[in-house]
């Protein structure tokens, strides 16, 4: 799958800069709304104050009209069309054009609420410019009121200039604010994320190379912790890949060995068949066991390969006498020829197990062979013993294989029943326990390592009988 190239604007860095600038602009807009409303009020109050200064002159000249030139100068100074002075119930025109225009809107500056000021400001910005407005308010702390009639074009132009200046100032502030935030977050977040991304890409190209494993920064923040977990995951993946490679190499090697071993065993079978024609009583007694051992050896050549398949063949179950099967395991292990290990069978002769005889033999053989190998490494004064017991409780047969050897190492306990990791001795593969567990589970049973007070190892197998159909039970009854 092609990896898209990360650009500045499409990457986290550009997006971070853009988002920061947008948020600063939003904050500036929230400041602009009340400030433009206040600017409008200040502009109108400034015109009222200018007109109020002219009212001082007219108050000192009762019943006299200002000269036309003075009126024109006063109107030009305030930008008004007319100036009216009100005191008590009397009104006096201070200055006016020839014909006062019609008023479109009027505003009282003595009492303006914030929502009304904001509404009026945006009304002027959006729809003003060609309207005549009436503005009035008190003169200082007196009861005299001053009124102005003026066009709002100059007001709107002043507000647009103010808005433009605020916009460019806000843009400058947003960039100045976003820049240090961008560089700080780029160093704290973006750069480590890019490093982890580059490491993942390099590791994916060659996952078996130990040099490609991420080296954590050693910090305590979330990205550092993520790096530690990533490094641990990469190490685990490398170990898994190595184990899979070992398994693949083992499968190839076993396939080659199987090919040659089958030819050798086939020749041994042909020669063993001729032993049945010999009249020697010893040969006649040993020959059947030898033939069974060779046949079993042929089956064992497939043991490792059978583990590599998805599952073992379904067990062909029937009731099998357990004691002869365990004694045959002892004969295969040649324990009767060794004088240093005792093999004790504590199984009733009449005890039968509902199981596949060949698969159950493999299970018990693997466990007993592990026990014998553990005892062979142990040097102790007491007698070394392997004990196999069997007991039926209802429809479940419990089989125990116990030895008084050194016991199971901790590493083997942690990886019990795991191929290539659960071996209890140096050079072992752990396949015996893995195969035994798979065969027991195929019978619907359980196998477990039991803790014991005395030294040694104890495995317990529990195999249930198959459920008997009601019709078969009635027929048998």
N, C-alpha and C positions, 0 to 999 in steps of 0.2 A: 504494500500500500504506500503510495507516494506521500512524503511528509511535506506539508505546505511550508513555504518560506515565510518567516515571520518578519513583517515590516515594522517600521517605527509606529505608524498609526494603528496597525492591526495588532501590534504586540501590547503587552501589559504596560510598558513604559509610556507609550503614546496615549493609551487609554487613561492611564493614571493622571498624566498631565492635563488631558482634556477634561476629565471629570473634576479635577481640583479647580481648574479655571471656571468651569460652569457653576460649581457650588459657590465660588467667591462672587461670581456675577449675580447669582440669585440673592446672595446676602446684600450686595450693593443695590439691587433692585428694591429689596425690602427697605433699604435706607432711603432710596431715591423717592419713593412714593410720598412719605411725609415731608421730605425736604423740599420737593417741588411745590407742594401745597403751601408750605411756610414761605417759600420764595414769592409766591403770588401774593400772599397776604402782606408781606413786607413791601412789595412793589406798590400795592394799592395804598397802604398806610403812608408810604413816602409821598405819594401824590396828595393825600389828604393833608399831611403836615405842611407841604408847600402852599396849598390853598389856604390853610389856616393862617400862615404868615401874612397873606394878603388881607385876611379878614381883620387883622389888627388895625390896618390903615383905614378901612372903611368904617370901623366902629367909631373912630375919632372924628368922622365927618358925617354927622347926622343930616339926613334929608338932602344929601349931595351925591351925585353920581360920579363915579371915577371917569376921568378922561378916557376917550376911546383908545388912545395909544397905550395907556396903562392897562386897560382891560386886555388888549391884544397881547401885551407882554406877559400878563398874568396867565392867560389861557395857554400861551405857548410854553410857559415854564411848567405847567401842570399837564399839558397835553389834553385839556378838557375842552368841551364845547360850551359848558356853562358851570358857574360856581354860585351856589346859593348858601346864604348864611341864615340859620334859624336860631332865634332866641325867644324862649317862652312860647307865645302864640304868634309871634311876628316873624315873617320871612323877608329877606332882602336879597336881591340879585346883585352879586358882587361883580360878575362879568359874564357875558354871554355873546354868542354869535348872533347874526341877524335873526335866525329862526331856529330855536332849539329843536334838535331832532327827536324822533319818537324813541322812547326807551324800550329795549328788548328784555333786559334782565336788570335786577337790582339786588344789591348786597349790603347788609348791615354789618360793619366791621366791629361793632361794639360787643357783639356776642356771637362768636363763630365756633361751632363744635368741630372736632377733628374729622369725623366722617363727612360733614358738610364741606369742610375745607378741601378734603381730598377729592370729593365728587366735583366740586366747582373747578378745581385745578385741571382735572382731566377733561371736563366739559369744555373748558377754554382751549386746551391743547388740541382736542379732536375736532371741535365744531366751531371754535371762535375765529376771530380775525376780521369779521365784517359786521359785528353787532355793536350797538350803542348800549352801554350799561350805566346804571345809576349806583354810585357808591356813596355811602354816608357813614358818619361816625362823630363822636364827641371831639371838641377842641380841648385838649389837655384834660384838666380835672374840672372844667366848668360845665355848666349845663348847656352851653352853646353847641350846636351841631353844624357841621359843614357837609355839604352835598356837592358831588361832582357828577357831571354828565360827560362821558368820554367814550371814545371808540376803543374796543379791546384789541385792535391790530397790533399796537405797540406792545401791549401786555403779552400777547401770544408770541411775538417775535422774541421778546426778552426771555420768556419761558423756554422756547425752543433752543436759544443759545445756551441757557442754563442746562437743559437736558443733554445737549451735545457735549458740553464740558464735563458733566457728571459721567456720561457714558465713556468718554476717553480716559477720564481719571479712573473709573472703575475697571476698565480694561487693563490699564497700566498696573493698578493695585493687584488685580487678579493674577497677572503674569508674574509680578514680583513676589507675590505670596506663593504661587504654585511652584515656582522654580526651586526654592530651597526644600519644599515638601517633596517635590519630585526627586531631587537628588538624594535626599535622606532615605525615602522609601525605596528608591532604586538600589541603593547600597545595602539596605537592611533586608529587602524582600526579593526584588527582581533579580539581582545578581546571584544570590544563592539558588533561586529557582532555576535560573539558566544553567548554573553549574550542575544541578541535579539532573536537568533535562539532557545536558551533554553527556553526563555519565551514563544515564539510561541508554542513550543511543550507542555509545561506545560499548557498553556491556552487552547490548543485544547483538552487536556485530561479532563479538567473540566472548560468549559467556563462560568459557572454560579457562580464560586467562585470569589468574589471581590478581594481576596488576590492574584489571578493570573494575575491581570492587571499590565502591565509594569509600573515601576516607572521611569520616564525620569531622565536622569543624570543632566539636568539643563544647559548643555552647549549650545553653539551657532553654532556649526559646523553642517554639513549636517547629520551626524549620530544622533546627539542629536535631530535635527528637525524631522528626521524620527521616532525616539523613541516617540516624542510628538504626532505625527500623529498616530502611532501605538496604543499608550495608548488611544487616543480619539476614534479610531475605535473599540478597545476592549470594552470600556465603552458603546458605541452606540450599539454594538452587544449584550452586556449583557442586556441593556434596551429592545432591540427588543425581545430577548429570554424570558425575563420576561413577556412582553406583550403577546407574543405568548402562553406562559404557562397559563396566565390569561384567554386568549381567549379559550384555550382548556378546562380549568376548567369550564369556563362559559358555553361552549357548552355541557359539560357533565351534569352540573347542570340543564340547561334548558331542556335537554332531559328527565331527571328524572321528572322535574316539569311538562313538557308537558304531560307525560304519565298520571299523576294523575289529571292534570287540565282538560284534555279532558273528563275523567270520570265524574268529577264534573259538567262541562258545559253540558255534554250530559244529565245528570239528570235534570239540570236546564231547558234545552230545553223541555224535556218531561213535566215538571210541567208547563212551560210557555204555552205550547200548550193547556192545559186545561183552561187557562184563557179566551180563545176565546169563550168558552161556557157560560161564566158568562154574565148576562144581564145588569150588571152595566155599565152605559155610560162612566164613568171615566176609568173603566178597559178596555173597548173596544177601547178607545182612546189611552191608554198607552200601551196596550199589543203589538201592531205591533212594536212600537219603542223598547220595551223591547226585542222582538224576534230578531230584527235587531242588537241590541247591543250585545246580546248573540252570534249571528252568527259572528259578527265582532270580538268579544273576542276570539272565536275559531280560527279565522284567525290570530289574534295578537299573539297567543301563538307560532306561527311559525315565528314571525317577526325577532327575534334575530337569529334563525337558518337559515332563508332566507339570512341574511347578510353573514353568514358563507359560503354559497354556492358561486360558481363562479360568478353567476349573477342571478338577479330576472327573473321571467317568462316574456316572451314578452308581452307587454301591448296589451289588446284587445280594440282597440280604436273605439270610436263612439262619436258623438256629444252629450255632457252632459251639462245640464243647470247648470251654476256655482253657482247661488244664492241659490237654495235649498241645494246644496251640502255643502256650507259654513254654512248655518243655521243648518244643521244636525251636523256639527262639534261643533257648539255652544251648541246644545242639549246634545251631548255626553260629552262635558266638563262640563255640568250642570252649565253653566254661568247664565242661567235664574233664578236659585235659589240663586245666590250670589248677594248681593247688593253692593259689594265693587269694582267690576270690570265691566266696560261697554264694551260690544262687539258690535262694529259698523260694519255693512255690507254695503259697498258702491259699489254694483254690480247691473247693470241693469238687470231686470227680464228676458229680452230676450237674454242676453249674453250666448253663448254656447262655449264650449271648445271641441276640437277634442282630446279626451284623454280616457284612461281607468279610469272609474269613481271610482273604488275601490282604484286604486293606487293613483289617484289624491287626494282622500279623506285622504289617509295615509300621503301624503306630507303635505297638509294643516293642518291636525290634529297634526302632529309632531311639525310644526312651531308654531301653536297657543298654543299648550300645553307648549312649552318652554317659550313663551311670558307670559302665565298665571303664570307659576312657578316663572319667574323673577319678575313679579308684586307682587306676594304673599310675596316675601322677602323684597320688597321695602316699606318703611313707609314714606309717603309724605303727604303734606296737599292737593295737587291737586288731582283731580279725576283720577284714574288709568283706562287706556283705551287700548283696542286692536282693531285695525282698519284693515279690510280686504277690499281691493279695487281690481276691475277688469276692464280692458278696452281692447277693440280690436282695433288694428291698422293693417289694411290690413288682412294678413293671420296669424298674430301673436297676441296671447292673453297674456297680461301682468297682473300678479297677485302680489300684494304687501301685506305683513303682517307686520304691524307696531305696536309698543307699545311705551309707554312713561316711561319705567322702567329704571333701572340703566345702561343699555347698556351692550355690550359684553366686558368681561375682555380681557386684552392684550394677556394672555396665550391662551385663547380660540380662539382669532383671528389668532394667529400663527399656530394653529393646526385645523383650521376650516375644517369641513367635514371629520375629521380623527377619527375613532372609538377609544374609550377609552382614547383619548387625547384632544378632542375638546369640552369637556363638559364645560358649563359656570357656573355651580354650583357645590358645594361640594357633592360628592357621585354620581354624574351623570356619565354616560358612554359615552355620545357623539354619541350613536347609532342613535338617531333620525335624526340628521343632515346628518349623513353618509347614512342612508337609503333614506332620502328625495333626496339627490343629485343623488344617483344611479337611483331612479325612474324617476327623471326629465331627466337625460341623456338618459335613455331608450326611452323617447319620442322625443329625438332630441332637447331638450330645454336646457335652462341654468338657474342656480340659483346662486345668489350672495348676499353678504352682502353689503348694500349700506350705505355709510357715510352720516350722517345727522347732521345738526347744532344743533337741539334741542336734549335733552336727550332721550335715548331709543335705540331701535334696529329696523332696517328695512331690511327685506329680499324681494328681487324681483325675481319672477319666470317668465320666458318667454317661452311659448309653441307654436310652429308653427303648422299650419294645415298640414295634409299629402298632398303631391302633388296629384292632381286629374288627372288620365289618360285622354288623349284626347278623347277617345271613350266615356268614362263615362260622360265627360263634354258635348259632343255633344248630348248624349242621354238625359241628364238632361235638357239641353237648349231646 
